[in-house]
Structure formats: C-alpha cells, structure tokens
Amino acid sequence: MTVAAQDKDTVEGGSRRRRGRVPPLPLLVPALVGLAFLVVPLIALLVRAPWAQLPEQLTSPEVWQALQLSLVCATLATLVSLVLGVPLAWLLARTEFPGRGLVRALVTLPLVLPPVVGGVALLTALGRNGVVGQYLDSWFGITLPFTTTGVVIAEAFVAMPFLVISVEGTLRAADPRYEEAATTLGASRFTAFRRVTLPLIAPGIAAGAVLAWARALGEFGATITFAGNFPGRTQTMPLAVYLAMQSDPAAAISLSLVLLAVSITVLAGLRDRWMTAS
C-alpha cells in the first residue's frame, strides 16, 4: 500500500471515529428537543389523518379543482421565474454595476417579507388603482387582481428569489474562463451564455426551479391578498386547506397530506445536490 493510500485510510478512519463519537449531553438534549419540535407535528398529521376517508375526500370535485389549479399556477409561476430569474441571476453574478448589493437585497427581500405584505404590495402596484395597474386597466383593459393570472403573479413574486439565489450561486461557482474562451473564438456573449454557460449551470437551474415550484405550490398569504379565494378561479390547495379547517378539519388534514407529500418529494429529489457539498 502506498503512503498516499495509507494517509487516506488514516484520514477516513479518523473522520469515521469523529462522526461516531457520542455528542456531549449539553448539545445532545437540545438537539433532540429541536428534532422533536420539528418532527412531532408532522407525525401528528399522519396519525390524525382520516385514512379511510382519504380516497373519497381527495377525489371530490372541489379538491381536484383546487389541486389542478395549484399545479397549473405553480408551473406557470416557475416558468415566469425561469424566464426572468435566470437573466437576473446572471446579471448579479457576472456583471459589476453601482448598487449591485442593493439590487441583490431587493431581489431576496420576498424571502423574508411576510407574504401578506407581498400581496398588499402587489395590490398597490398592480391593482386597478395601483401605480402600474391603473394604466393597465385604462389603456389595455387588463385587470390582474382576483384572477387566475393574479395567482400566477403572486406565486412568482414569492418563488422567484429561490431560483435567483440558486442560479446565482451556481454561476459564481462556474469557471468564467469557459465563457471567455468562447468569446475569443468569435462567439457573442449571448451565444456563449446559451451554448456554454447554460449547460454548465443546468443542475443549479433545475434545483432552483424545483424549489421555486414547491414554494409557489404552497403560497398562501400573497395569493389570498392579491388574488382572493374564489373556487375554480383562484382557490389553490393552501387556500382550500384554510377554508376546510373552518368547517371540516378532517378534510383539511387530507389536503395537508397532499402538500406534505409534495414537499417530501421535493426534498428527496434535491437531497443528492445538497449532500454533494458535505
């Protein structure tokens, strides 16, 4: 066995021993309490789920309508996020301009902004009397609030930052010399982006799109504020859960299980990407 191989075995063995050591009690107790705090509510949801009535509840016309609307709107919101968010991420990662830090802060603001505040902001901007919406209404006859399009806009508003952050991080990790080499060979910057950069950052785009789609699917506050809660038109699954909780808690639990299953699927799909850095 070579010296390098022996060193590698020694390092790996030491790493395994460090991972296998029992943590100190002052760290173990709060860690277990934190784990229980996060997991017990989800277990309770599964325990209290009306499994016998689940097929009937999930196949009712109202639930199917809300689920179908949620899937369509979340997908459209993700497409909007891709079309607008990928160029924005490239702008933040690849160009220098005054106020770039401020722009990045504004882009990520919806991540920490209460969703209902985002809905109010959308109303003041795109409502019939909004800063922009008044002109859309008077010039083009376009009304966005309390429509299915309004749902897509509200979901894209809160979901796009997830995609931008993911793609920007991937762009910063990608070697820009490949783009520079393409431009020295005669390719335009857009051609270099399309033929060189996009294939390099495709995993980051995919991960960001999945996160954005999952966030859009679970959006509640901005949607109900900007688009309302009209069955068949703006009532998505989270809104249906909220409405069912007031009259039929069992149905609310059943609908929540659908969103829980989607969330678990998303996390399972992204696990390999997250664990790559560990």
N, C-alpha and C positions, 0 to 999 in steps of 0.2 A: 504494500500500500504506500502511495506517495505521501510526502509531507503535507501537500495541499489537501489530499483526501482525509488524512488524519486530523488536520486542523478543522476541516469542515465538519467531520463527525463530532469533534470535541465541542464546537460551537453549537451544533444542532442538539447534542445531548444536554449541554448546559441550558439551552433555551427550553427544552422539554422539562427539565427539572425545575426551572423558574416558573413555568406555566403550571406545573403540578403542585407547587407548594401551597399549603393552606394559608389563606389570607388572614391577617390579624383581625381579632374579634371586633375592634372599633370600626373596621371597614366592612367586615362581613355582615354585621347586623343591619346597618342602614342600607347596604346593597340589597339584601333580601327583602327588607321592607319596601324599598323602591320598586323591586321586581313585582312584589305582591300588589303594590299600588297600581301598577300599570296593567297587570295581567288579570287580577281578580274581576274587575268589571267586565272584561271580555268573556271570561269563563261564566260569569253570572248570566250574560246574554245568551250563551249556549244552553245553560241549564234551564232557564226560564222560557226558552223558545217553544212554541206550540208545534212540535214536530208533526203531530198527527194532522193538524190543520194546515200545515205549511204548503203542500201542493195546491190546495184549494185557494188559499189566500194569494199565492204568488201567480196564479193563473187567472185571477179576476181581471175584467177589462180595465178597471181603474189602475191597478198595479202595472199591468202590461203597458198601458198607455204612458204612465209616468216613467217606466223603465225605458221604453223605446225613445221617449223624448230626451231622457237623460243621456242615453248612448249617442244619439244623433247630435245633440247640442255639445256634448263633451268632445266628440270627434271634430266637429266644425271649429270649436274653440281652439283645439290643438292645432288644426291646420292654419288658423289665423296666427297662432303663436309661432308656428314654424316659418310662415311667410315673413312675418315682421320681426320675430325674435332672433333668428339666425343672423340676418344682416346687422341687427343691433349688437349682438354679441361680438361679431367680427369688428364692428366699429370700436367697441370698448377694449377689445384685446389687441388689435393690430394698428391702431392709429393713435397719435398724440394730438390733443387739442385742448385749449383752455377750458377748464371746468369739467374735465372728464370725471373727476371724483364726484362732483355734484351730480352729474348725469347718472353715474352708477348708483348713487344713493337714491335718486328719484326712481330709477328702474326697479330697485329692490324694495322700495317703500311699501308696495302692496303686500309684501310678505309679513310685515309687522303691523300694517294698518288694519284696524278692526274691519271685517268685511262689510258690516252695515254702513260704516263710514265711506267705504269704497262705493257702495250703492248710492249714498247721498251725493257723493262727488260726481258719479255718472249722471245722476238726475240733473244736477246743476250745470253740467256740461252739455248733455245730450237730450235733456227733457225738452218739451215743447217751448218752454220759456228759457231754456238753457243758453249758455254762452254760444254754443255751436248749434244746438238743436233748433233754436228759433229760426235760423237760416235754412236748415234742412227742411223744416216744415213749411216755411213760406215760399222758398224758392223751388223746392223739388217735391213737396208734399210727402216727405219721408218722416214717419213717426217711429221712434225706436223703443221708448219705454212701454212696458206691459205688452210686449210682443215676443214671439219666439226668437227673433233676431236680437232682442234685448237680452234674452237669456244667454245667447252665444257671446254677446259683448261683455256681459257681467262675468261670465266664466273665463273668458280670455283675459280680462283685466287682472284677475287674481291668479291665473295659472301661468301667464307668460313669464313672470320673473323666474320661476323654477327652470324653465327651458333656457332662458338667457344665462343664468348662473352656471348651469351645467355646460352649455356650449362654450361660454367664455373660458371656463376653467380648462376645458379640453383644448381650446385654441392656444391658451398660454403654455400648455404642456407640449403642444406640437412644435416641431422644429421649423421655424420660418425660412430656413435656408432652402427647403424644397420649393417654396413659392418663388424665392429669389432666383433659383436656378431656372425655373420655368420662364420667368420674365426675361432673363438674359438670353434665353433661346428664342425669344420673339413672341412669347405669349403675352396677351394683355393681362392686367391684374384680375379682371373678371374671369378670363379663361383659366388663369392659374388657380383662382379660387374654386371654379367649377370642376376642373379636371384634377387638381392636386389636393387642395385643402379639404374639400368636401369628403372625398374618400378617407382621408386621414382622421377626420373628426366624426365620421359616421356613428361610431359607438356612443360618443357623447351626445350627439343629436338624438339618437334613439332613446337613450336613458332620460334625457330632458323631456322628450315628447311623452314618454310613458308617465313621468312624474306630473307633467302638465295635464295630461288626460285624467289621471287619477284625482288631481286637485280640482279640476273642472267638474268631474263627476260628483264630488262631494260638496260642491259650493252651495251655501245656503244664504248667508247674510246679504251679500251684494245682489243675489238673484231676486230674493223676495222684496228687496227695497226698490230695485230698478225695474224688475220685470213683473212683480206681483206673483200671485198664486192662483192662476186660472187653469182648471183641469183641461188637459188636452192641448193647451197652448203654452203655458209657462210653468206648470206644476211638474217639477222634476222629482226624483226619488227623495232627496233630503226634505223637500217641502211636503211630500206625501207622508214621510215619517213624522214630521212635526204635526201635520193635520191629524194623522191617525192616532198619535199619542193622546190627543184630547178626547177622543171618543172610543178608541179601540186599542188599548195598549198591546194586546197580543199581535194585532196586525202591524203595529209599529215595530215590534221586535222582529217579526218576519221580514219586514222591509229592511231593517237594520242589518240582518244577516246577509242580505244580498250585497250591501255596501261593504260589509266586513269581508266577505269572500273576495270581492274585487280588490280590496286593499291588500289582503294576504297574497293574492296572485301577483300583484304589482311588486310587492316586497320580495317574493320568491324569485321573480324574473330579474330583479336588479341585484340580488344578493351576490352573484359572482362578480359583478362590476365593483360593488362596494368592498368586497373581501380581497380584491386584487392588490389593493394598497397595503393590506395588513401583512 
